[in-house]
Amino acid sequence: MFDMNEYIDQLNTQLTALLATYGMNVLGAIVTLVVGFAAAGWLSRLTNRAMRKADKIDPVFQ
């Protein structure tokens, strides 16, 4: 017969093992993604500001 408590205990053990194995890698990937998005936004604003100040750039590209 199927025992739900035993199944939940096994699932908990497996999830704990996965978290111990891959937890820091996943956290590092999330931090890298957030920092990358922030840097891309900052560089985009910096580039747009520089293009607006330059008189020789066609307005289409601004």
NORNOR-V66006 format. One record per residue. N is the residue number from 0. RES is the residue in three letters. SS is DSSP state (H for helix, E for strand, C for the rest). PSI is psi in degrees with one decimal (999 if undefined). OMEGA is omega in whole degrees, -180 to 180 (NA if undefined). Layout:
N & RES & SS & PSI & OMEGA
N & RES & SS & PSI & OMEGA
//
This chain:
0 & MET & C & 152.7 & -177
1 & PHE & C & 123.0 & 180
2 & ASP & C & 112.3 & -176
3 & MET & H & -38.8 & 180
4 & ASN & H & -40.8 & 178
5 & GLU & H & -41.3 & 178
6 & TYR & H & -44.0 & 180
7 & ILE & H & -38.8 & 177
8 & ASP & H & -42.6 & 178
9 & GLN & H & -42.3 & 179
10 & LEU & H & -42.5 & 178
11 & ASN & H & -42.2 & 179
12 & THR & H & -43.1 & 180
13 & GLN & H & -43.0 & 180
14 & LEU & H & -37.5 & 177
15 & THR & H & -41.6 & 178
16 & ALA & H & -42.4 & 178
17 & LEU & H & -42.5 & 179
18 & LEU & H & -40.5 & 179
19 & ALA & H & -34.5 & -178
20 & THR & H & -47.1 & -171
21 & TYR & H & -2.0 & -174
22 & GLY & H & -48.5 & -179
23 & MET & H & -33.7 & 177
24 & ASN & H & -43.5 & 179
25 & VAL & H & -43.1 & 178
26 & LEU & H & -42.7 & 177
27 & GLY & H & -39.2 & 179
28 & ALA & H & -40.6 & 179
29 & ILE & H & -43.4 & 179
30 & VAL & H & -43.1 & 179
31 & THR & H & -40.9 & 179
32 & LEU & H & -45.3 & -180
33 & VAL & H & -44.6 & 179
34 & VAL & H & -39.3 & 178
35 & GLY & H & -44.2 & 178
36 & PHE & H & -41.1 & 179
37 & ALA & H & -44.0 & 179
38 & ALA & H & -39.3 & 179
39 & ALA & H & -41.5 & 177
40 & GLY & H & -42.0 & 179
41 & TRP & H & -45.8 & 179
42 & LEU & H & -35.1 & 177
43 & SER & H & -45.6 & 178
44 & ARG & H & -40.3 & 179
45 & LEU & H & -43.7 & 180
46 & THR & H & -44.4 & 179
47 & ASN & H & -41.0 & 179
48 & ARG & H & -42.6 & 179
49 & ALA & H & -37.1 & 180
50 & MET & H & -34.4 & 178
51 & ARG & H & -33.7 & -179
52 & LYS & H & -27.2 & -178
53 & ALA & C & 130.3 & -178
54 & ASP & C & -17.6 & -174
55 & LYS & C & 6.1 & 179
56 & ILE & C & 129.9 & 178
57 & ASP & C & 137.2 & -179
58 & PRO & H & -22.9 & 179
59 & VAL & H & -34.8 & -177
60 & PHE & H & -6.9 & 179
61 & GLN & C & 999 & NA
//
